[in-house]
Amino acid sequence: MEYDPPLFEGTTAQERLINNATSFFVMGFVLFTLASSIVHGFGKSPVHLLFGISVLVFALCLRKLMKWWNIGDLDPKFKWVIIAHAASLSLLCVVANIYIWATPSCSVC
């Protein structure tokens, strides 16, 4: 008879703390980017709004993945997919903020 270890082992308090801290940081950055895109989108360019919408959709997908992970519906290999998704979302927020907050440079103005 073969020993079959459980698919999802219990998480430690340290892992939960890291997960929650990372989640709050990323979601805070997403909310800041979304708010910036809304404020600047109505005044300057609708492209800012599109950046905000894309960040929001990306964040909602990540949130759904994290929910499935916490429930235990995902294979443990998806942990790296979630980490890569969070890193990609953070980079998307950085790019969006750089684009939103950049001063327009017009050589013909």
N, CA, C and O of each residue as an XYZ file, in Angstrom:
436
protein
N       0.840     -1.181      0.000
C       0.000      0.000      0.000
C       0.886      1.246      0.000
O       1.823      1.360      0.790
N       0.583      2.135     -0.864
C       1.378      3.341     -1.059
C       0.816      4.491     -0.227
O      -0.398      4.676     -0.138
N       1.732      5.270      0.389
C       1.294      6.450      1.148
C       1.038      7.586      0.183
O       1.905      7.934     -0.620
N      -0.132      8.158      0.257
C      -0.508      9.272     -0.601
C      -0.624     10.521      0.268
O      -1.605     10.658      0.999
N       0.363     11.453      0.209
C       0.299     12.643      1.062
C      -0.867     13.534      0.651
O      -1.297     13.507     -0.503
N      -1.370     14.309      1.578
C      -2.480     15.203      1.230
C      -2.047     16.230      0.192
O      -0.899     16.674      0.166
N      -2.995     16.592     -0.656
C      -2.706     17.532     -1.730
C      -2.382     18.918     -1.172
O      -1.430     19.563     -1.612
N      -3.175     19.369     -0.208
C      -2.962     20.685      0.380
C      -2.635     20.522      1.844
O      -3.463     20.072      2.636
N      -1.430     20.888      2.191
C      -1.037     20.830      3.585
C      -1.401     22.145      4.247
O      -1.538     23.168      3.576
N      -1.557     22.119      5.547
C      -1.934     23.328      6.264
C      -0.889     24.418      6.121
O       0.312     24.146      6.093
N      -1.349     25.631      6.032
C      -0.417     26.741      5.912
C      -0.031     27.224      7.299
O      -0.816     27.156      8.246
N       1.174     27.703      7.392
C       1.645     28.214      8.665
C       1.204     29.665      8.833
O       0.742     30.309      7.892
N       1.360     30.153     10.047
C       0.997     31.546     10.322
C       1.881     32.503      9.525
O       1.428     33.561      9.089
N       3.134     32.127      9.342
C       4.051     32.987      8.580
C       3.621     33.066      7.123
O       3.661     34.146      6.533
N       3.209     31.944      6.524
C       2.754     31.957      5.140
C       1.490     32.796      4.976
O       1.347     33.525      3.995
N       0.576     32.691      5.935
C      -0.639     33.499      5.874
C      -0.311     34.977      6.009
O      -0.910     35.802      5.320
N       0.624     35.328      6.878
C       1.025     36.721      7.054
C       1.637     37.276      5.774
O       1.309     38.388      5.360
N       2.517     36.512      5.150
C       3.136     36.946      3.896
C       2.082     37.092      2.809
O       2.099     38.061      2.051
N       1.166     36.135      2.730
C       0.097     36.183      1.730
C      -0.792     37.410      1.934
O      -1.111     38.112      0.974
N      -1.189     37.668      3.170
C      -2.050     38.824      3.446
C      -1.325     40.145      3.205
O      -1.903     41.072      2.638
N      -0.070     40.237      3.629
C       0.685     41.479      3.423
C       0.873     41.761      1.935
O       0.712     42.896      1.487
N       1.212     40.729      1.178
C       1.385     40.895     -0.258
C       0.073     41.281     -0.924
O       0.041     42.146     -1.799
N      -1.008     40.634     -0.503
C      -2.322     40.940     -1.073
C      -2.719     42.380     -0.808
O      -3.197     43.064     -1.712
N      -2.529     42.852      0.422
C      -2.890     44.224      0.754
C      -2.037     45.224     -0.027
O      -2.546     46.244     -0.493
N      -0.746     44.934     -0.171
C       0.137     45.830     -0.911
C      -0.279     45.918     -2.379
O      -0.413     47.010     -2.930
N      -0.480     44.758     -3.004
C      -0.835     44.739     -4.426
C      -2.201     45.384     -4.642
O      -2.365     46.181     -5.566
N      -3.174     45.054     -3.812
C      -4.516     45.625     -3.989
C      -4.529     47.129     -3.695
O      -5.277     47.876     -4.325
N      -3.712     47.571     -2.751
C      -3.596     49.006     -2.501
C      -3.009     49.730     -3.703
O      -3.463     50.813     -4.075
N      -2.000     49.122     -4.302
C      -1.393     49.693     -5.501
C      -2.395     49.710     -6.651
O      -2.437     50.662     -7.430
N      -3.201     48.657     -6.756
C      -4.231     48.591     -7.798
C      -5.268     49.690     -7.583
O      -5.658     50.365     -8.536
N      -5.717     49.874     -6.349
C      -6.718     50.906     -6.065
C      -6.177     52.299     -6.347
O      -6.893     53.151     -6.873
N      -4.906     52.534     -5.996
C      -4.288     53.823     -6.293
C      -4.227     54.060     -7.801
O      -4.535     55.151     -8.281
N      -3.827     53.033     -8.535
C      -3.748     53.156     -9.993
C      -5.126     53.380    -10.600
O      -5.290     54.197    -11.506
N      -6.108     52.653    -10.097
C      -7.471     52.808    -10.607
C      -8.007     54.212    -10.335
O      -8.597     54.835    -11.218
N      -7.804     54.708     -9.116
C      -8.255     56.053     -8.783
C      -7.544     57.101     -9.638
O      -8.170     58.049    -10.111
N      -6.242     56.931     -9.834
C      -5.484     57.872    -10.668
C      -5.982     57.857    -12.105
O      -6.086     58.904    -12.744
N      -6.287     56.670    -12.611
C      -6.741     56.590    -13.995
C      -8.116     57.213    -14.170
O      -8.407     57.792    -15.217
N      -8.962     57.100    -13.161
C     -10.287     57.719    -13.241
C     -10.173     59.232    -13.183
O     -10.796     59.937    -13.976
N      -9.378     59.732    -12.244
C      -9.231     61.187    -12.093
C      -8.608     61.798    -13.342
O      -9.099     62.806    -13.851
N      -7.538     61.200    -13.834
C      -6.862     61.749    -15.011
C      -7.562     61.366    -16.310
O      -7.392     62.040    -17.326
N      -8.338     60.301    -16.287
C      -9.006     59.847    -17.505
C     -10.085     60.784    -17.979
O     -10.250     60.990    -19.181
N     -10.830     61.361    -17.038
C     -11.893     62.275    -17.448
C     -11.338     63.636    -17.852
O     -11.963     64.347    -18.638
N     -10.178     64.005    -17.326
C      -9.642     65.322    -17.631
C      -8.691     65.357    -18.801
O      -8.652     66.347    -19.531
N      -7.911     64.287    -19.002
C      -6.858     64.345    -20.011
C      -7.127     63.441    -21.212
O      -7.255     63.914    -22.341
N      -7.209     62.146    -20.956
C      -7.280     61.218    -22.076
C      -8.041     59.955    -21.674
O      -7.874     59.469    -20.556
N      -8.865     59.423    -22.559
C      -9.557     58.176    -22.243
C      -8.619     56.973    -22.186
O      -9.010     55.914    -21.694
N      -7.395     57.117    -22.677
C      -6.422     56.032    -22.581
C      -6.120     55.722    -21.119
O      -5.876     54.570    -20.760
N      -6.138     56.755    -20.278
C      -5.929     56.542    -18.850
C      -7.026     55.654    -18.275
O      -6.752     54.786    -17.445
N      -8.252     55.863    -18.706
C      -9.358     55.020    -18.248
C      -9.171     53.574    -18.707
O      -9.464     52.642    -17.958
N      -8.691     53.389    -19.920
C      -8.448     52.036    -20.405
C      -7.358     51.342    -19.603
O      -7.447     50.140    -19.351
N      -6.339     52.077    -19.202
C      -5.321     51.512    -18.316
C      -5.950     51.078    -16.998
O      -5.665     49.990    -16.499
N      -6.794     51.917    -16.443
C      -7.448     51.581    -15.182
C      -8.347     50.368    -15.300
O      -8.372     49.520    -14.408
N      -9.083     50.278    -16.392
C      -9.964     49.124    -16.596
C      -9.144     47.847    -16.754
O      -9.511     46.805    -16.212
N      -8.041     47.920    -17.490
C      -7.211     46.728    -17.668
C      -6.579     46.293    -16.344
O      -6.471     45.096    -16.075
N      -6.169     47.239    -15.529
C      -5.624     46.905    -14.209
C      -6.705     46.263    -13.342
O      -6.439     45.292    -12.633
N      -7.909     46.799    -13.396
C      -9.011     46.247    -12.607
C      -9.347     44.818    -13.030
O      -9.528     43.947    -12.179
N      -9.431     44.574    -14.322
C      -9.747     43.221    -14.808
C      -8.638     42.245    -14.426
O      -8.915     41.120    -14.009
N      -7.398     42.668    -14.565
C      -6.260     41.836    -14.187
C      -6.322     41.511    -12.695
O      -6.062     40.376    -12.293
N      -6.667     42.508    -11.873
C      -6.748     42.296    -10.421
C      -7.901     41.370    -10.054
O      -7.770     40.549     -9.146
N      -9.019     41.492    -10.745
C     -10.147     40.603    -10.459
C      -9.821     39.153    -10.803
O     -10.232     38.237    -10.091
N      -9.087     38.944    -11.886
C      -8.650     37.585    -12.226
C      -7.713     37.023    -11.164
O      -7.817     35.855    -10.787
N      -6.797     37.864    -10.686
C      -5.885     37.427     -9.631
C      -6.645     37.111     -8.356
O      -6.345     36.128     -7.678
N      -7.619     37.930     -8.027
C      -8.412     37.699     -6.813
C      -9.156     36.367     -6.892
O      -9.246     35.642     -5.901
N      -9.687     36.049     -8.070
C     -10.395     34.783     -8.248
C      -9.441     33.594     -8.099
O      -9.778     32.592     -7.469
N      -8.258     33.717     -8.681
C      -7.260     32.663     -8.512
C      -6.886     32.474     -7.052
O      -6.757     31.347     -6.575
N      -6.710     33.593     -6.337
C      -6.352     33.492     -4.919
C      -7.489     32.885     -4.107
O      -7.242     32.143     -3.157
N      -8.716     33.190     -4.467
C      -9.860     32.608     -3.773
C      -9.889     31.100     -3.977
O     -10.078     30.344     -3.024
N      -9.700     30.660     -5.224
C      -9.671     29.227     -5.494
C      -8.514     28.552     -4.776
O      -8.643     27.418     -4.315
N      -7.368     29.253     -4.678
C      -6.207     28.702     -3.978
C      -6.520     28.523     -2.495
O      -6.213     27.482     -1.913
N      -7.128     29.534     -1.889
C      -7.447     29.456     -0.465
C      -8.482     28.383     -0.162
O      -8.433     27.762      0.900
N      -9.412     28.156     -1.074
C     -10.411     27.101     -0.891
C      -9.762     25.733     -1.021
O     -10.168     24.784     -0.350
N      -8.764     25.628     -1.875
C      -8.096     24.351     -2.093
C      -8.485     23.711     -3.406
O      -8.270     22.513     -3.590
N      -9.051     24.473     -4.323
C      -9.486     23.933     -5.605
C      -8.369     23.855     -6.645
O      -8.549     23.230     -7.690
N      -7.232     24.472     -6.379
C      -6.152     24.492     -7.361
C      -5.035     23.545     -6.956
O      -4.795     23.297     -5.775
N      -4.368     23.032     -7.962
C      -3.195     22.202     -7.757
C      -2.084     23.065     -7.143
O      -2.012     24.259     -7.436
N      -1.222     22.492     -6.302
C      -0.146     23.297     -5.695
C       0.788     23.960     -6.702
O       1.431     24.959     -6.378
N       0.873     23.425     -7.910
C       1.726     24.045     -8.930
C       1.234     25.430     -9.319
O       2.008     26.231     -9.843
N      -0.044     25.730     -9.073
C      -0.591     27.027     -9.427
C      -0.090     28.145     -8.515
O      -0.326     29.320     -8.793
N       0.591     27.793     -7.441
C       1.154     28.815     -6.550
C       2.083     29.737     -7.337
O       2.074     30.951     -7.135
N       2.879     29.166     -8.228
C       3.824     29.968     -9.008
C       3.112     30.797    -10.059
O       3.569     31.886    -10.407
N       2.002     30.293    -10.566
C       1.199     31.071    -11.506
C       0.619     32.294    -10.803
O       0.599     33.390    -11.362
N       0.151     32.099     -9.582
C      -0.413     33.208     -8.809
C       0.669     34.233     -8.486
O       0.424     35.436     -8.563
N       1.847     33.774     -8.130
C       2.948     34.691     -7.832
C       3.339     35.474     -9.085
O       3.566     36.682     -9.018
N       3.418     34.791    -10.221
C       3.753     35.465    -11.478
C       2.654     36.445    -11.869
O       2.941     37.525    -12.387
N       1.413     36.083    -11.629
C       0.287     36.968    -11.947
C       0.349     38.230    -11.078
O       0.116     39.336    -11.567
N       0.661     38.062     -9.796
C       0.779     39.220     -8.899
C       1.949     40.115     -9.312
O       1.839     41.340     -9.266
N       3.064     39.510     -9.713
C       4.207     40.306    -10.170
C       3.860     41.046    -11.458
O       4.235     42.207    -11.623
N       3.152     40.389    -12.368
C       2.740     41.040    -13.617
C       1.763     42.177    -13.352
O       1.833     43.225    -13.993
N       0.857     41.968    -12.409
C      -0.081     43.029    -12.047
C       0.655     44.226    -11.458
O       0.327     45.372    -11.766
N       1.634     43.968    -10.622
C       2.422     45.064    -10.048
C       3.157     45.831    -11.144
O       3.188     47.061    -11.122
N       3.744     45.122    -12.095
C       4.426     45.793    -13.203
C       3.453     46.578    -14.070
O       3.774     47.674    -14.529
N       2.265     46.024    -14.296
C       1.250     46.754    -15.061
C       0.858     48.036    -14.334
O       0.659     49.073    -14.968
N       0.748     47.973    -13.024
C       0.425     49.182    -12.252
C       1.548     50.211    -12.341
O       1.282     51.409    -12.438
N       2.788     49.758    -12.308
C       3.921     50.680    -12.433
C       3.889     51.371    -13.794
O       4.041     52.590    -13.882
N       3.693     50.590    -14.848
C       3.643     51.166    -16.196
C       2.467     52.135    -16.323
O       2.606     53.216    -16.894
N       1.311     51.742    -15.788
C       0.136     52.617    -15.864
C       0.382     53.922    -15.122
O       0.046     54.992    -15.629
N       0.966     53.850    -13.923
C       1.234     55.067    -13.162
C       2.263     55.954    -13.851
O       2.135     57.178    -13.836
N       3.274     55.350    -14.449
C       4.253     56.153    -15.185
C       3.568     56.861    -16.339
O       3.818     58.042    -16.579
N       2.711     56.156    -17.052
C       2.018     56.754    -18.190
C       1.033     57.828    -17.737
O       0.935     58.888    -18.356
N       0.308     57.550    -16.659
C      -0.710     58.496    -16.181
C      -0.074     59.763    -15.625
O      -0.548     60.865    -15.901
N       0.983     59.619    -14.852
C       1.565     60.765    -14.161
C       2.649     61.469    -14.958
O       3.169     62.490    -14.508
N       3.003     60.955    -16.126
C       4.039     61.585    -16.947
C       3.549     62.929    -17.465
O       2.385     63.081    -17.837
N       4.438     63.880    -17.484
C       4.076     65.181    -18.052
C       4.141     65.065    -19.560
O       5.097     64.505    -20.096
N       3.149     65.578    -20.247
C       3.171     65.461    -21.709
C       4.296     66.276    -22.312
O       4.506     67.439    -21.970
N       5.004     65.639    -23.210
C       6.094     66.351    -23.894
C       5.660     66.573    -25.337
O       5.445     65.636    -26.106
N       5.544     67.817    -25.657
C       5.074     68.185    -27.006
C       6.129     69.083    -27.637
O       6.356     70.207    -27.188
N       6.759     68.580    -28.668
C       7.801     69.384    -29.321
C       7.201     70.358    -30.335
O       7.881     71.298    -30.747
N       5.963     70.163    -30.743
C       5.334     71.011    -31.737
C       4.466     72.089    -31.068
O       4.082     73.064    -31.714
N       4.163     71.915    -29.795
C       3.287     72.874    -29.098
C       3.918     74.203    -29.150
O       3.363     75.171    -28.629
